[in-house]
Amino acid sequence: MAKDFDRQNTEVRIPIALFNRLTALGTPETLGMPSPNRGKGRLHANLE
């Protein structure tokens, strides 16, 4: 273990950064779906 405070700080930050990177790789990316009737007032506008 490092004795200097700055080096101790680095020793703590490296595993945290690695953990955050691995967590980000396993997190799914969620995308929103557009609403089919947004602004039209009815579900199927082409049925008229």
N, C-alpha and C positions, 0 to 999 in steps of 0.2 A: 504494500500500500504506500502511496505517495505521502510525504510529510508536508510538502508545500500546499497551501490552500488552493492555489490556482490549479495545480495538478490533481488534487482531490476532486475539485469541481469537474474537471475534464473526465476523470474516471467514473463519475456518476452520470455525466451527460451522454457518454458513448453508449452504454446499454439502453438508456432511455430512448435515444434516437433510433437505435436498432429495433427496439420493441415497437416504436411508433411506425417505422417503415414496414415491418412485417404485418402489423395490424392493418395498415392501409392497403396492403396487397390483398388481404383476405376480406375486405369490406366490399360488398356489392355496390355497384353504381345504379342508383334508382333514377329512372327517367319518367317524367309525367306524360300522360297520354292526353292529347287534345280532345276536348269535348265535341261529340259529333253534332250537337245542336247549339253550339255557342253562337248567340246573336241571331239565330233564325227563329226561335220560338217553337219549333217542332222538330221531331227526330229525323224524318226523311222529307226534305224539301223538294226532291225530284219526283215525288209521287203525284203531283198535281196534274 
